[in-house]
Amino acid sequence: MLHSHNMHFPRLLNCRAIWFVSIIAVVQCFQNYRCDNNYVVTAEEIEEVYNKVVRYTNDAARTGKSLKDDEYRGNLADVPAHTYNWFITYSLNSSGNLAMDYFLLTSSSNEIVGVISTAFSPFVKNDDNWCTPMSPA
């Protein structure tokens, strides 16, 4: 039993603890995601955006600001009822033109739902695809 428990230790080292005022600790894991066109969205990029999202949504909750404009309305099914999309980065094609955007999806409680690509269209809409989480090294 000790060995199986220790196998998860390296994964925990890749996680960051986010402490809330309420003594409850929530551990959020950040990892790389491989998207369409083999673009890799890094754990660092995701963590940076996630930290901004938490500040933004906490401020919105405090001030009563609606997040309706940030709500995900793309084609991906099986996401929580209130899922929000947040821009992470973009990639360029071989001609140097915008190829696609990458977004972090979070739930209303700021849990990471996943990372998506806009499938060779720079807009969240009908051609969104899930990016695949990559195993920590």
LINGIQUI-V733949 format. One record per residue. N is the residue number from 1. PHI is phi in radians with two decimals (* if undefined). PSI is psi in whole degrees, -180 to 180 (NA if undefined). BURIAL is b if it has 16 or more other C-alpha atoms within 10 Angstrom, else e. Layout:
BEGIN
N & PHI & PSI & BURIAL
N & PHI & PSI & BURIAL
END
This chain:
BEGIN
1 & * & -36 & e
2 & -1.10 & -38 & e
3 & -1.14 & -43 & e
4 & -1.16 & -33 & e
5 & -1.20 & -39 & e
6 & -1.24 & -21 & e
7 & -1.15 & -24 & e
8 & -1.50 & -10 & e
9 & -1.04 & -46 & e
10 & -1.03 & -37 & e
11 & -1.13 & -40 & e
12 & -1.13 & -30 & e
13 & -1.17 & -22 & e
14 & -1.51 & 2 & e
15 & -1.76 & 158 & e
16 & -2.09 & 137 & e
17 & -1.61 & 133 & e
18 & -1.98 & 117 & e
19 & -1.70 & 131 & e
20 & -1.76 & 160 & e
21 & -0.96 & -29 & e
22 & -1.36 & 52 & e
23 & 0.77 & -8 & e
24 & -1.55 & 130 & e
25 & -1.77 & 133 & e
26 & -1.96 & 125 & e
27 & -1.68 & 122 & e
28 & -1.98 & 121 & b
29 & -1.58 & 136 & b
30 & -2.03 & 133 & b
31 & -2.53 & 166 & b
32 & -1.27 & 151 & b
33 & -2.23 & 134 & b
34 & -1.69 & 127 & b
35 & -2.02 & -178 & b
36 & -0.91 & 153 & b
37 & 1.05 & 23 & e
38 & 1.05 & 19 & e
39 & -1.27 & 137 & e
40 & -1.89 & 120 & b
41 & -1.52 & 123 & b
42 & -1.43 & 157 & e
43 & -1.02 & -35 & b
44 & -1.15 & -42 & e
45 & -1.10 & -43 & e
46 & -1.14 & -44 & b
47 & -1.08 & -42 & b
48 & -1.07 & -47 & e
49 & -1.15 & -43 & b
50 & -1.02 & -44 & b
51 & -1.09 & -38 & e
52 & -1.16 & -40 & e
53 & -1.06 & -46 & b
54 & -1.05 & -45 & e
55 & -1.09 & -44 & e
56 & -1.11 & -48 & e
57 & -1.23 & -35 & b
58 & -1.12 & -42 & e
59 & -1.13 & -41 & e
60 & -1.09 & -41 & e
61 & -1.14 & -40 & e
62 & -1.17 & -38 & e
63 & -1.69 & -5 & e
64 & 1.39 & 17 & e
65 & -1.28 & 138 & e
66 & -1.35 & 144 & e
67 & -1.79 & 14 & e
68 & -0.95 & -39 & e
69 & -1.18 & -20 & e
70 & -1.69 & -1 & e
71 & -1.20 & 138 & b
72 & -1.27 & 126 & b
73 & -2.24 & 28 & e
74 & -1.48 & -168 & e
75 & -1.49 & -7 & e
76 & -1.31 & 130 & e
77 & -1.63 & 176 & e
78 & 1.05 & 35 & e
79 & -1.87 & 154 & e
80 & -0.96 & 155 & e
81 & -0.90 & -44 & e
82 & -1.97 & 92 & e
83 & -2.01 & 140 & b
84 & -2.10 & 144 & b
85 & -1.90 & 139 & b
86 & -2.33 & 126 & b
87 & -1.09 & 133 & e
88 & -1.85 & -61 & b
89 & -2.86 & -176 & e
90 & -2.43 & 167 & b
91 & -2.25 & 159 & b
92 & -1.93 & 153 & e
93 & -1.49 & -177 & e
94 & -1.12 & -20 & e
95 & -1.54 & -2 & e
96 & 1.50 & 10 & e
97 & -1.64 & 157 & e
98 & -1.01 & 125 & e
99 & -1.72 & -53 & b
100 & -2.82 & 161 & b
101 & -1.89 & 161 & b
102 & -2.22 & 136 & b
103 & -2.25 & 145 & b
104 & -1.60 & 131 & b
105 & -1.83 & 131 & b
106 & -2.24 & 157 & b
107 & -1.49 & 176 & b
108 & -1.15 & -18 & e
109 & -1.74 & 19 & e
110 & 1.14 & 23 & b
111 & -1.46 & 142 & e
112 & -1.27 & 124 & b
113 & -1.55 & -36 & e
114 & 2.81 & -175 & b
115 & -2.13 & 137 & b
116 & -2.19 & 158 & b
117 & -2.01 & 157 & b
118 & -1.63 & 17 & b
119 & 0.83 & 62 & b
120 & 1.10 & 28 & b
121 & -2.48 & 130 & e
122 & -1.40 & 26 & b
123 & -2.31 & 141 & b
124 & -1.26 & 121 & b
125 & -2.95 & -119 & e
126 & -1.60 & -10 & e
127 & -2.01 & 28 & e
128 & -1.30 & 147 & b
129 & -2.35 & 146 & b
130 & -1.24 & 140 & b
131 & -1.54 & 153 & b
132 & -1.70 & 125 & b
133 & -1.10 & 139 & b
134 & -1.76 & 141 & e
135 & -1.15 & 141 & e
136 & -1.08 & 147 & e
137 & -1.20 & NA & e
END
